[in-house]
Each structure stands twice: as C-alpha cells, then as structure tokens.
Amino acid sequence: MQAAFIQGADASITQAISFPKTGTYTLIITAASRGGPWNQQLQVVNVTIDGASVGTFTPSSPSSQTFTLTFNATAGSHPLSIRGTVAADATAFIDDVVMIGP
C-alpha cells in the first residue's frame, strides 16, 4: 500500500497517464486531512492534466473521503499532477486514485 503526503503549496505528485481514446474521464481520489491541532489550515488540492486544472478538492477530516472529478481528455500520454495550494502547515494524504474512461 502506498499513499502520498502533500504538505504546503506546490508539493505535488505527477505521473504520465495514457488515455486510450479521446473522451470524458472520471478521476476518483480517496484523501484525508491531518487532524487535531497540527493542521494550521486545510489543504486545497488542485488536479491538473497537461498543466490545466480539472478541479480541486479539500480533505476536511482525518477519515478517508472520496472526491470525484470529471474532465475531457484526448488520446495519448498526458501528465496528471495532484498539487497542494496552501502554503501553511496544511497536510493532505492521498490514497487510492482510480481513473475511469469512456
């Protein structure tokens, strides 16, 4: 099992994703926030494909939450990036990323 730890603005994970055909895709991400008094703010996470935002989400609980983003993509390889946007001590844990295609 692997999970990503995103803390601070511009902390990110990026991976090339190969879309088999042009169409509408759905990205499902399970994420949580660091709880207790340690989080100064909630981390707002921005998801991009080819550098263009396809949506944001904000984990607000130390329990896992599911976030769904729908976007259009062309066939071929594209960089998918999941990036923090809050500069403070704001932490999001990313786990279980699923892409569903047309």
C-alpha positions in Angstrom: 0.0 0.0 0.0 1.3 3.5 -0.9 0.0 6.9 0.0 1.1 10.4 -1.0 1.8 13.1 1.6 1.1 16.6 0.3 2.1 19.4 2.6 2.5 23.1 1.6 1.9 25.0 -1.7 3.4 23.3 -4.8 4.0 20.0 -3.1 2.9 17.5 -5.7 2.9 14.1 -7.3 2.9 13.7 -11.0 2.6 10.7 -13.3 2.1 10.3 -17.0 -1.3 8.7 -17.8 -2.0 7.1 -21.2 -5.6 7.7 -22.3 -6.6 5.1 -24.9 -9.1 7.3 -26.6 -10.5 10.9 -26.6 -13.5 11.3 -24.3 -14.8 12.1 -20.9 -12.9 10.6 -17.9 -13.7 10.4 -14.2 -10.9 10.6 -11.6 -11.8 9.2 -8.2 -9.4 10.1 -5.3 -9.6 9.0 -1.7 -8.0 11.5 0.6 -7.8 12.6 4.2 -6.5 15.6 6.2 -4.2 15.6 9.1 -6.5 16.1 12.2 -6.1 17.7 15.5 -4.4 21.0 16.3 -1.5 20.2 14.0 -3.1 21.4 10.8 -2.9 25.1 10.6 -5.3 25.1 7.6 -7.0 22.6 5.4 -5.0 21.8 2.2 -6.7 22.6 -1.0 -5.6 20.1 -3.7 -5.6 21.0 -7.4 -5.6 18.3 -10.0 -4.2 19.1 -13.5 -3.9 17.4 -16.8 -1.2 18.9 -19.1 -1.0 21.8 -16.6 -4.7 22.7 -17.0 -6.8 22.4 -13.8 -9.6 19.8 -14.0 -10.7 20.5 -10.4 -9.9 21.0 -6.8 -10.9 19.3 -3.6 -10.3 19.8 0.2 -10.0 16.9 2.5 -11.5 18.1 5.8 -11.3 15.0 8.0 -8.7 12.6 9.2 -11.1 9.9 8.0 -11.0 9.0 4.3 -13.2 10.9 1.9 -13.9 10.3 -1.7 -13.6 13.1 -4.3 -14.7 12.8 -8.0 -13.5 14.9 -10.9 -14.8 14.6 -14.4 -12.9 16.0 -17.4 -12.3 15.6 -21.1 -9.0 14.4 -22.5 -7.5 13.5 -25.8 -6.0 10.1 -26.6 -2.3 9.8 -25.7 0.0 10.3 -22.8 -0.6 13.3 -20.5 0.9 14.3 -17.2 -1.5 14.1 -14.3 -0.5 16.2 -11.3 -2.0 16.4 -7.8 -0.7 19.5 -6.1 -1.1 21.3 -2.8 -2.1 25.0 -3.0 -1.9 26.2 0.7 1.5 27.4 1.9 0.8 26.9 5.6 1.3 23.7 7.5 -1.6 22.1 5.8 -1.4 18.4 5.0 -3.4 16.1 2.8 -2.9 12.3 2.4 -3.8 10.9 -1.0 -4.6 7.2 -1.3 -6.4 5.1 -3.9 -6.5 7.0 -7.2 -8.8 5.5 -9.8 -9.3 6.6 -13.4 -12.4 5.6 -15.3 -12.6 6.1 -19.0 -15.2 6.2 -21.8 
